[in-house]
Structure formats: C-alpha cells, structure tokens
Amino acid sequence: METRRKFLAKSLLTLGAATIGTTTLFGAENNVAKGNKLRIQQDDVILFQGDSITDAGRKRDNLNPNDTSAFGHGYAMMAGATLLNTYADKNIQVYNRGISGNRVPDLIGRWDTDTLQLRPTVLSILIGVNDFWRTIDRGAQNTPQQYKQQYQQLLDTTLKHLPQVKLIIGEPFGVKDVKHVTDAWYPDFLGYQQAAKEIAKEYNATFLPYQSVFDKAASHGAGDYWTTDGVHTSLAGANLMAEAWLSLIKS
C-alpha cells in the first residue's frame, strides 16, 4: 500500500510539472495563442484578477500568497498549485484577488489595494462576462465600446505604476445552451470578446482565448460537463482553464 501511495504521488507531481510548456491531455496547447509566452523568473509575483470565475469561493480575508484557502476551488488554484510545484526553487508568490460579480469599474475601484500594492510581475486578468451579463439580467447600461475604454483606463493605470509587468488577458467566455447562456447573448456578447482581444493586442499582452478552449472541449464533453451554468466552471472546466493558462508558460 505504501508503495502504491508513493507511485500515485509521484505520478500526480509529474503530471503537474508536465502541464507547463507541453501539449496537455486534451490539447490545451493548441487552443491558445502561440506568441508572447512567458517565462517564470526568480522572485516573480503572479496575480490572478477577475470576477467569480477567478474568485471561485476563495476565503477573502486570507490575503496571503501561496495559501490554499486564499485561492478557492477554481482555475487559479489549480494553475497556482502547479506553478508552485514546478518552480519551487524560484521563490515565487502567487495571489488570487478575484471577486464575484465584478466588472471592470469594480476592478478600477479596488485596483490600488488589490493589485498595485502587491506589485505583480505577472498579472492575469479575466473580466468581462458580468459587464455584458448585467445588461440583460439587471438592465445595466454598457456597451463593448465602454467596456474597452474602461479596460484601457485600468491598464493605463497599471502600466504607469508597473511598467515592466507581464500581462495575460483572458477572453470572457460563455458556453451556449447551458442554463444562463442562451441565444439572447448573441451577437452582443461577441463585441465584448472582440474588445478583450483588441485590448490584448494594443497592450502587447498575452491573449488567452478561453472561448476557443471551451468550444474545442465540446468535442469530448457536453457544455454542462465543463460549466454549471454556461459561465461558472465545473471541476473539469476549472482544470481545462488551468491547463490553458499553464500552456502560456515557457518550460
């Protein structure tokens, strides 16, 4: 039994390390942009920012890096755990500051405390689904153009204070025909996705096309296998996102 435990532990560690810079089990490497890959450096500070998809039930009063309860149960926890395992010799710090329900203006309002003061060297942002969603379920007034302008404001402030930060822009995504994500989302939601893509190009950020990741995953699992409501991920969907994120890292 002890030998089997050692074998399983070694296998899991090997799988986590192998995820970075390789083609993962379901081809996450092929789902993401090939350019602008990042290399983890000594003493890097890596920050995940966003809404509930990033938050994933984290304990928000735990502000420590590299702490399980501070990460929730989503892609940020899975990606962060693999980074810490793989780069144990680099003294990295990994934070999660996603907050459920956030839109870009919410990020702007808390950016100093939750981002600038942490001085990240790698900043991963996934925001936009609520900027659109609130327009159809709560009557919020917003457009892709306003979303883009607000995002530009956020990144201009970021680069003013952190000119050397490496940016990862995650594409807001929806898995169609799963609960909340209906025909009513289209074509308007596509404008927010296009804006995120344009933002990434404008700011020379690494773009992570999550919509393509989930679209391709449909070939081996239904939409409600990957998400619980079209937006929030299942356990499998969180792992899918983490693998895609990690494929952006140079081995």
Backbone bond lengths (Angstrom), bond angles and torsions (degrees), N, CA, C in turn:
res aa  C-N    CA-C-N  psi(-1)  N-CA   C-N-CA  omega(-1)  CA-C   N-CA-C  phi
1 M - - - 1.462 - - 1.530 110.85 -
2 E 1.332 116.83 -40.94 1.467 121.20 179.77 1.513 110.47 -63.69
3 T 1.340 116.06 -40.52 1.465 119.65 178.31 1.511 110.86 -62.87
4 R 1.340 117.03 -40.44 1.468 120.56 179.14 1.523 111.16 -64.53
5 R 1.340 117.34 -41.23 1.466 120.05 177.98 1.522 110.87 -60.15
6 K 1.330 116.84 -43.50 1.465 120.39 179.53 1.515 110.81 -63.43
7 F 1.341 115.64 -39.67 1.460 119.64 -179.97 1.532 110.56 -63.65
8 L 1.349 116.79 -45.75 1.458 120.32 -179.05 1.518 111.37 -65.24
9 A 1.329 116.55 -41.49 1.465 119.60 179.32 1.525 111.02 -62.84
10 K 1.336 115.66 -43.19 1.464 119.61 179.02 1.515 110.94 -64.24
11 S 1.333 117.45 -38.59 1.461 121.47 -179.45 1.517 111.42 -64.86
12 L 1.351 117.29 -42.47 1.448 120.66 179.80 1.516 112.01 -66.14
13 L 1.321 116.85 -40.13 1.455 120.30 177.54 1.516 111.03 -64.21
14 T 1.316 116.00 -41.11 1.464 120.13 179.60 1.517 110.68 -64.55
15 L 1.334 117.35 -40.95 1.455 121.16 179.05 1.513 110.92 -62.51
16 G 1.333 116.82 -43.72 1.460 119.95 179.80 1.502 111.82 -62.31
17 A 1.321 117.73 -45.15 1.454 121.07 -179.71 1.511 111.43 -66.50
18 A 1.327 116.34 -37.72 1.463 119.90 -176.27 1.513 112.93 -72.08
19 T 1.328 117.20 -17.78 1.458 120.32 -179.83 1.514 111.44 -62.33
20 I 1.324 117.75 -34.82 1.453 121.47 -175.83 1.513 110.36 -76.32
21 G 1.335 114.05 124.32 1.451 120.40 173.56 1.511 114.87 75.70
22 T 1.333 118.43 12.03 1.458 120.30 -179.23 1.511 109.57 -128.56
23 T 1.316 116.67 170.82 1.453 120.80 171.98 1.515 108.33 -79.21
24 T 1.328 116.83 120.66 1.451 120.58 -176.22 1.516 110.11 -83.35
25 L 1.322 115.42 179.51 1.448 121.63 -169.36 1.527 113.10 -51.66
26 F 1.336 117.51 -43.06 1.456 120.48 -177.77 1.521 111.62 -110.49
27 G 1.344 117.17 24.99 1.454 120.26 171.12 1.517 115.02 76.95
28 A 1.331 118.53 33.88 1.458 119.67 179.20 1.521 111.07 -58.40
29 E 1.316 117.02 -32.77 1.459 121.16 179.67 1.525 110.66 -56.36
30 N 1.315 116.89 -35.58 1.458 120.39 -176.84 1.520 112.60 -80.95
31 N 1.326 117.46 -8.81 1.458 121.01 -177.13 1.518 113.20 -90.84
32 V 1.321 118.25 -12.88 1.455 120.77 -171.91 1.509 110.29 -113.61
33 A 1.321 113.70 162.07 1.456 119.63 -179.57 1.518 110.51 -61.77
34 K 1.326 114.86 145.36 1.461 119.17 -177.02 1.523 112.52 -83.69
35 G 1.329 117.36 -23.94 1.456 119.56 -175.55 1.517 112.84 -86.19
36 N 1.342 115.13 170.78 1.461 122.85 171.86 1.526 114.27 57.19
37 K 1.317 117.29 34.98 1.468 117.88 175.59 1.523 109.28 -69.24
38 L 1.319 115.03 152.40 1.452 121.53 -174.78 1.523 111.26 -108.68
39 R 1.309 115.56 150.28 1.459 121.05 173.99 1.522 108.60 -114.76
40 I 1.308 117.06 130.80 1.459 121.46 178.45 1.519 109.40 -73.71
41 Q 1.339 115.19 129.85 1.461 121.92 -177.08 1.531 110.76 -110.55
42 Q 1.318 114.94 163.70 1.457 120.91 176.26 1.531 110.11 -56.61
43 D 1.324 116.13 133.13 1.464 124.07 176.47 1.534 114.00 66.10
44 D 1.311 118.34 20.86 1.456 120.60 176.57 1.529 111.11 -59.40
45 V 1.330 115.00 145.34 1.460 122.86 171.84 1.523 106.59 -114.27
46 I 1.311 116.85 114.55 1.467 123.06 -173.48 1.522 108.15 -110.89
47 L 1.322 115.68 125.36 1.456 120.78 -175.22 1.524 110.66 -123.70
48 F 1.332 115.91 127.09 1.457 122.95 172.80 1.524 108.33 -98.26
49 Q 1.348 117.07 124.11 1.456 122.42 179.80 1.522 109.89 -124.92
50 G 1.334 116.05 152.07 1.449 118.47 177.61 1.512 113.05 158.27
51 D 1.332 114.29 -149.08 1.454 122.14 -175.89 1.531 110.74 -108.90
52 S 1.331 117.46 -146.70 1.466 120.64 -175.00 1.527 113.19 -66.29
53 I 1.320 117.72 -26.83 1.466 119.79 179.30 1.523 109.82 -64.48
54 T 1.323 115.97 -36.02 1.466 121.35 176.81 1.525 110.98 -82.92
55 D 1.323 116.41 -42.42 1.467 121.85 178.67 1.527 111.19 -54.97
56 A 1.332 116.46 -57.38 1.473 123.00 174.60 1.520 113.48 50.95
57 G 1.330 116.41 37.51 1.452 119.79 174.74 1.508 115.20 79.57
58 R 1.320 116.89 22.92 1.466 118.83 179.82 1.523 110.94 -65.05
59 K 1.310 116.22 156.87 1.457 121.84 176.26 1.522 107.56 -83.16
60 R 1.329 116.55 103.23 1.462 120.01 -168.65 1.523 114.51 -71.88
61 D 1.334 117.90 -17.98 1.458 118.45 176.95 1.526 112.18 -84.70
62 N 1.318 116.35 -1.87 1.462 120.57 173.23 1.523 107.36 -97.17
63 L 1.301 116.61 105.55 1.461 121.84 -174.37 1.530 112.59 -99.75
64 N 1.315 116.45 9.67 1.456 120.30 -175.36 1.526 112.03 -78.76
65 P 1.325 116.61 149.99 1.466 119.42 171.30 1.524 110.44 -79.06
66 N 1.321 115.78 158.67 1.476 121.63 169.70 1.525 112.87 60.21
67 D 1.322 117.05 28.62 1.465 121.43 -176.42 1.523 108.86 -119.00
68 T 1.304 116.95 125.97 1.462 121.81 -173.03 1.519 112.84 -54.25
69 S 1.327 118.51 -48.19 1.465 120.32 -175.19 1.526 112.37 -68.27
70 A 1.322 117.45 -18.52 1.460 121.36 179.17 1.524 112.43 -82.07
71 F 1.340 117.27 -0.38 1.462 120.77 -172.88 1.519 114.68 -113.54
72 G 1.321 119.65 -13.54 1.452 119.50 -176.65 1.523 111.14 71.86
73 H 1.361 115.64 -155.68 1.463 119.32 -173.71 1.527 112.01 -124.54
74 G 1.331 117.61 23.69 1.445 120.79 -175.49 1.512 115.02 -105.10
75 Y 1.330 115.31 -160.11 1.467 121.35 -175.81 1.522 112.27 -62.34
76 A 1.344 117.74 -34.27 1.456 120.24 -178.50 1.527 110.93 -63.49
77 M 1.336 116.40 -39.79 1.461 119.93 177.49 1.524 110.55 -64.46
78 M 1.334 116.52 -45.21 1.468 119.96 -177.59 1.522 111.66 -66.43
79 A 1.324 116.41 -44.17 1.457 119.53 178.81 1.522 110.67 -67.37
80 G 1.327 116.31 -42.83 1.461 119.99 179.80 1.517 112.41 -61.93
81 A 1.325 116.70 -41.21 1.464 120.24 179.43 1.525 111.31 -62.04
82 T 1.333 116.07 -41.66 1.468 119.30 179.47 1.519 111.18 -67.23
83 L 1.330 117.06 -39.52 1.468 119.88 177.10 1.527 110.85 -60.48
84 L 1.326 116.10 -45.18 1.467 119.93 -178.25 1.521 111.70 -66.09
85 N 1.314 116.20 -35.19 1.462 120.48 177.50 1.528 110.56 -69.36
86 T 1.323 115.80 -48.10 1.466 120.66 -173.96 1.519 112.11 -70.51
87 Y 1.334 116.71 -35.89 1.466 120.32 -174.53 1.528 111.04 -113.09
88 A 1.307 115.56 44.65 1.465 120.58 -178.88 1.519 112.43 -60.95
89 D 1.330 117.32 -23.14 1.463 121.64 -177.64 1.528 112.73 -90.16
90 K 1.323 118.64 0.52 1.464 120.34 -173.95 1.536 114.73 -106.22
91 N 1.311 117.35 2.70 1.461 120.73 175.41 1.526 112.22 55.09
92 I 1.335 117.41 43.84 1.461 120.11 -179.60 1.516 110.93 -82.46
93 Q 1.327 115.22 155.33 1.458 122.45 172.57 1.519 107.73 -119.38
94 V 1.325 116.49 132.80 1.458 121.60 -178.99 1.527 108.79 -123.78
95 Y 1.340 115.17 128.79 1.464 121.55 -178.59 1.525 110.42 -122.00
96 N 1.339 115.05 151.98 1.457 121.77 168.49 1.524 107.88 -122.96
97 R 1.348 115.56 122.44 1.463 120.19 177.36 1.535 111.62 -126.09
98 G 1.338 117.51 24.36 1.449 119.95 174.42 1.519 110.97 -64.80
99 I 1.347 116.74 144.23 1.460 121.45 177.36 1.523 108.99 -133.07
100 S 1.302 114.87 126.97 1.462 122.22 -177.65 1.527 111.69 -55.25
101 G 1.322 116.06 137.12 1.444 121.61 176.66 1.514 115.40 86.21
102 N 1.320 117.20 -6.51 1.463 119.51 -174.32 1.524 113.19 -67.61
103 R 1.343 113.16 146.53 1.452 124.23 168.86 1.525 107.13 -120.65
104 V 1.318 117.30 175.54 1.464 118.96 -177.48 1.532 111.67 -56.00
105 P 1.342 121.01 -44.44 1.472 118.68 178.58 1.528 113.69 -58.27
106 D 1.325 116.97 -31.62 1.468 119.75 176.78 1.529 110.75 -66.92
107 L 1.327 115.98 -39.92 1.458 119.40 176.55 1.526 110.31 -61.72
108 I 1.331 116.11 -44.58 1.461 120.18 179.67 1.523 110.03 -56.91
109 G 1.324 116.93 -41.68 1.460 121.28 -176.72 1.515 114.49 -66.81
110 R 1.318 117.79 -27.05 1.473 120.41 -177.24 1.527 112.17 -115.82
111 W 1.324 117.64 11.55 1.463 121.61 -170.48 1.524 113.28 -64.73
112 D 1.310 117.18 -38.36 1.464 119.31 -177.37 1.521 110.74 -61.83
113 T 1.334 115.96 -50.81 1.466 120.14 -177.17 1.524 112.24 -71.35
114 D 1.326 116.12 -44.08 1.467 120.18 -169.86 1.523 114.39 -92.05
115 T 1.328 117.07 -5.15 1.468 118.81 178.47 1.521 111.76 -136.13
116 L 1.320 117.72 -62.62 1.462 120.31 -171.78 1.524 112.47 -60.67
117 Q 1.320 116.79 -38.98 1.467 119.41 -178.90 1.530 112.33 -70.89
118 L 1.319 117.21 -20.81 1.466 120.79 177.16 1.526 111.44 -81.71
119 R 1.319 116.92 -17.18 1.462 123.75 178.60 1.538 112.32 50.18
120 P 1.315 116.33 58.89 1.470 118.44 179.12 1.520 111.53 -67.02
121 T 1.312 115.64 149.24 1.467 121.54 171.64 1.523 110.27 -98.72
122 V 1.340 116.20 -21.72 1.463 122.95 172.91 1.523 107.06 -129.10
123 L 1.336 116.59 121.84 1.459 121.60 -176.49 1.522 109.44 -122.41
124 S 1.321 116.25 116.49 1.462 122.94 -179.80 1.524 108.70 -107.79
125 I 1.338 116.70 123.01 1.464 121.70 -177.47 1.517 109.88 -122.13
126 L 1.324 115.78 128.31 1.462 122.14 172.00 1.523 107.11 -126.72
127 I 1.333 116.11 105.28 1.457 121.10 -176.26 1.536 108.63 -149.72
128 G 1.323 115.84 146.90 1.461 118.48 175.32 1.508 114.81 141.90
129 V 1.330 117.65 -28.89 1.463 117.70 -176.52 1.528 110.76 -65.35
130 N 1.332 118.14 -38.98 1.464 120.04 178.38 1.522 112.23 -72.89
131 D 1.333 117.31 -29.98 1.458 120.87 177.29 1.528 109.68 -58.90
132 F 1.335 115.75 -36.87 1.461 119.96 174.59 1.522 111.65 -82.95
133 W 1.311 117.44 -50.07 1.465 123.17 -170.55 1.528 112.32 -55.59
134 R 1.334 116.35 -40.90 1.467 119.39 -178.36 1.523 112.41 -65.23
135 T 1.336 117.65 -18.49 1.468 119.25 178.18 1.518 111.89 -74.27
136 I 1.338 117.15 -22.99 1.466 118.41 -178.61 1.519 113.22 -106.80
137 D 1.343 118.48 -20.54 1.466 117.33 -179.77 1.527 112.99 -106.65
138 R 1.344 117.60 -14.07 1.470 119.46 -179.77 1.530 112.65 -135.44
139 G 1.317 117.02 5.35 1.451 120.00 176.05 1.512 115.11 73.03
140 A 1.321 118.11 20.46 1.467 120.92 177.99 1.523 109.83 -63.71
141 Q 1.318 115.64 148.42 1.457 121.35 178.28 1.519 109.11 -97.68
142 N 1.322 115.58 114.60 1.468 119.84 -179.96 1.520 107.75 -162.41
143 T 1.308 116.14 156.36 1.460 122.74 176.94 1.514 108.48 -138.83
144 P 1.332 118.18 162.67 1.466 119.77 174.80 1.532 112.34 -56.68
145 Q 1.316 117.00 -33.94 1.462 120.56 179.93 1.531 110.87 -67.10
146 Q 1.333 116.39 -42.12 1.463 119.52 177.37 1.530 111.12 -66.27
147 Y 1.313 115.44 -42.54 1.474 120.72 176.13 1.520 110.59 -55.89
148 K 1.312 116.66 -45.44 1.463 120.69 -179.48 1.522 111.30 -64.86
149 Q 1.319 117.10 -43.54 1.465 120.59 179.73 1.527 111.19 -62.86
150 Q 1.330 116.12 -41.39 1.466 120.00 178.58 1.529 110.91 -65.45
151 Y 1.322 115.35 -40.24 1.475 120.77 178.64 1.530 109.99 -63.97
152 Q 1.330 116.64 -40.60 1.462 120.51 177.61 1.522 110.70 -61.86
153 Q 1.326 116.19 -41.90 1.459 120.37 177.28 1.524 110.63 -59.53
154 L 1.324 116.30 -44.23 1.462 121.46 179.93 1.526 111.10 -60.56
155 L 1.317 116.46 -45.89 1.468 119.92 -176.85 1.520 112.07 -75.03
156 D 1.325 117.77 -32.44 1.465 119.65 175.23 1.519 110.23 -61.32
157 T 1.326 116.65 -44.08 1.462 121.00 177.43 1.526 110.63 -62.60
158 T 1.322 115.70 -42.36 1.467 120.69 -179.62 1.521 110.86 -59.77
159 L 1.315 116.66 -49.92 1.462 120.60 -175.12 1.529 112.38 -72.73
160 K 1.315 117.04 -24.13 1.464 119.92 174.67 1.527 110.38 -63.84
161 H 1.339 115.94 -39.35 1.462 120.79 -177.30 1.530 113.05 -94.26
162 L 1.342 116.44 -26.84 1.469 121.35 -176.78 1.533 108.93 -131.37
163 P 1.319 117.48 69.29 1.470 120.08 -172.05 1.519 114.41 -63.40
164 Q 1.316 118.53 -21.21 1.461 121.65 -177.12 1.532 113.05 -99.59
165 V 1.316 117.72 3.38 1.464 119.53 -176.02 1.528 110.69 -65.29
166 K 1.320 115.64 142.55 1.466 121.44 175.79 1.529 107.85 -95.02
167 L 1.325 116.07 126.44 1.460 121.40 -173.28 1.518 112.05 -104.17
168 I 1.328 115.62 138.10 1.462 123.13 169.33 1.524 106.88 -121.63
169 I 1.323 116.33 120.85 1.463 121.60 179.05 1.525 108.69 -106.86
170 G 1.313 116.20 114.93 1.458 121.11 177.91 1.523 110.54 -85.72
171 E 1.304 116.29 137.85 1.461 121.29 178.08 1.523 110.23 -76.61
172 P 1.344 118.38 127.05 1.468 118.57 172.15 1.521 109.08 -61.88
173 F 1.328 116.43 142.24 1.461 119.58 -172.76 1.524 110.89 -137.03
174 G 1.313 114.84 160.55 1.451 121.91 172.99 1.513 109.02 -146.42
175 V 1.315 116.66 138.45 1.469 121.41 178.15 1.526 106.85 -99.66
176 K 1.304 115.48 106.79 1.465 122.07 -170.55 1.527 112.27 -64.66
177 D 1.321 114.28 145.54 1.463 124.35 177.08 1.525 112.72 69.31
178 V 1.327 116.24 20.97 1.456 120.83 170.56 1.538 107.14 -115.21
179 K 1.299 116.20 105.11 1.464 126.23 175.55 1.529 112.62 51.70
180 H 1.354 118.96 -98.70 1.460 121.11 -171.88 1.524 113.85 -73.48
181 V 1.318 117.40 -27.16 1.467 120.74 -172.10 1.527 109.22 -88.07
182 T 1.326 114.48 95.78 1.459 121.78 -176.26 1.533 109.99 -114.12
183 D 1.313 115.69 -176.36 1.466 120.93 177.41 1.524 112.02 -58.96
184 A 1.330 116.37 -23.50 1.461 120.15 -178.77 1.530 112.50 -64.39
185 W 1.322 116.91 -17.97 1.462 120.82 178.97 1.522 112.68 -74.61
186 Y 1.312 116.34 -19.09 1.462 120.18 -169.50 1.524 111.36 -116.96
187 P 1.346 117.20 142.96 1.470 127.63 7.70 1.524 114.92 -89.80
188 D 1.343 119.02 0.97 1.463 120.39 -170.71 1.530 113.49 -58.65
189 F 1.333 116.49 -41.30 1.468 119.63 -177.29 1.530 111.43 -61.15
190 L 1.321 116.59 -30.22 1.467 120.02 -179.89 1.523 111.90 -60.46
191 G 1.331 116.95 -29.12 1.454 120.41 178.37 1.512 112.76 -65.33
192 Y 1.320 117.20 -34.89 1.465 121.42 178.00 1.528 110.35 -71.23
193 Q 1.313 116.44 -38.82 1.460 120.08 176.93 1.525 110.90 -64.04
194 Q 1.335 116.56 -42.51 1.456 120.19 178.38 1.529 110.92 -64.50
195 A 1.310 116.62 -38.54 1.468 120.37 178.72 1.526 111.05 -62.55
196 A 1.331 117.49 -41.75 1.468 120.78 178.41 1.524 110.64 -62.66
197 K 1.320 115.92 -40.72 1.464 120.14 178.36 1.517 111.18 -63.78
198 E 1.316 116.88 -42.76 1.461 121.36 179.20 1.532 110.98 -65.54
199 I 1.318 116.41 -38.77 1.466 121.32 177.66 1.530 110.25 -60.35
200 A 1.329 116.30 -45.64 1.463 120.33 -179.43 1.526 110.49 -59.61
201 K 1.310 117.03 -43.45 1.465 120.68 179.72 1.518 111.12 -66.13
202 E 1.319 116.28 -43.70 1.460 121.32 -177.67 1.523 112.01 -62.21
203 Y 1.318 116.81 -35.96 1.468 121.22 -175.92 1.534 112.61 -103.00
204 N 1.318 116.44 14.25 1.459 122.26 178.36 1.529 111.61 52.87
205 A 1.315 114.66 39.91 1.462 120.76 179.17 1.529 109.82 -93.69
206 T 1.291 115.84 159.25 1.464 120.90 171.77 1.525 108.00 -78.65
207 F 1.323 116.20 124.98 1.462 121.64 -178.25 1.516 109.57 -97.59
208 L 1.340 115.37 131.18 1.455 120.50 -179.63 1.534 108.03 -111.96
209 P 1.328 118.42 103.99 1.468 121.79 -173.63 1.524 112.66 -80.62
210 Y 1.321 115.73 76.90 1.467 119.71 -176.07 1.521 112.90 -60.07
211 Q 1.346 117.26 -30.94 1.458 117.65 179.87 1.517 110.49 -61.28
212 S 1.322 117.22 -42.65 1.467 120.84 177.73 1.521 111.13 -64.20
213 V 1.320 115.79 -37.14 1.468 120.23 179.12 1.531 110.20 -59.20
214 F 1.334 116.83 -47.35 1.461 120.36 -179.05 1.528 111.91 -74.24
215 D 1.324 116.90 -34.62 1.465 119.24 177.66 1.528 110.37 -61.63
216 K 1.321 116.65 -43.06 1.470 120.36 -179.01 1.528 111.25 -71.28
217 A 1.335 115.99 -31.60 1.460 119.41 178.93 1.529 111.40 -65.75
218 A 1.328 117.07 -21.11 1.467 120.59 -179.87 1.523 111.97 -63.66
219 S 1.321 117.15 -16.13 1.463 119.51 179.58 1.526 112.26 -72.39
220 H 1.319 117.84 -16.71 1.459 119.59 -179.69 1.525 112.84 -135.54
221 G 1.341 117.01 19.63 1.452 120.99 175.41 1.511 110.20 -175.71
222 A 1.315 117.84 138.15 1.459 121.87 -179.92 1.524 110.75 -66.38
223 G 1.329 115.67 162.27 1.453 120.07 -177.86 1.512 113.43 -57.91
224 D 1.343 117.31 -38.15 1.461 119.43 -179.38 1.525 112.79 -78.74
225 Y 1.321 116.83 0.13 1.463 120.50 170.04 1.532 109.65 -80.82
226 W 1.337 115.48 -34.73 1.462 120.71 -175.14 1.526 113.11 -92.56
227 T 1.342 116.80 -28.63 1.461 120.49 179.31 1.525 109.57 -133.40
228 T 1.320 114.91 155.19 1.464 119.67 179.58 1.519 112.27 -88.22
229 D 1.337 116.74 -24.21 1.465 120.10 -175.97 1.523 112.62 -145.46
230 G 1.323 117.24 14.32 1.455 121.82 -177.41 1.509 113.48 96.16
231 V 1.331 116.46 -15.12 1.472 121.71 -177.71 1.524 111.36 -127.49
232 H 1.325 116.64 -52.00 1.464 120.52 -176.15 1.527 109.81 -85.41
233 T 1.311 115.75 136.22 1.459 120.09 -169.91 1.520 113.46 -83.70
234 S 1.317 113.59 149.07 1.458 122.02 165.78 1.530 107.72 -76.65
235 L 1.312 116.11 -179.14 1.459 119.76 176.15 1.531 110.58 -60.19
236 A 1.334 115.49 -43.02 1.465 119.58 178.93 1.524 111.23 -65.08
237 G 1.338 116.56 -41.01 1.455 120.06 -179.90 1.514 112.57 -66.17
238 A 1.326 117.18 -36.55 1.465 120.38 176.89 1.521 110.17 -63.30
239 N 1.324 116.32 -40.81 1.459 119.90 178.21 1.527 111.15 -66.71
240 L 1.335 116.27 -38.50 1.459 120.91 176.88 1.530 110.44 -58.35
241 M 1.323 116.38 -45.33 1.457 120.74 178.72 1.522 111.75 -65.38
242 A 1.322 116.52 -42.25 1.464 120.17 179.98 1.525 111.44 -62.28
243 E 1.332 116.66 -41.91 1.457 120.02 178.76 1.525 110.46 -62.84
244 A 1.327 116.69 -41.91 1.463 119.99 178.69 1.523 110.58 -63.38
245 W 1.324 117.05 -41.96 1.466 120.98 179.18 1.534 109.83 -62.75
246 L 1.313 116.42 -46.40 1.468 120.25 -176.57 1.524 112.25 -67.29
247 S 1.327 116.90 -24.68 1.453 119.18 179.28 1.518 112.59 -70.62
248 L 1.345 116.83 -9.01 1.449 121.39 175.95 1.529 112.28 -82.08
249 I 1.314 116.47 -8.94 1.457 121.75 -175.11 1.523 110.70 -95.44
250 K 1.317 115.91 129.03 1.458 120.21 176.88 1.515 110.01 -70.46
251 S 1.303 117.11 138.80 1.464 120.88 178.73 1.524 109.63 -78.29
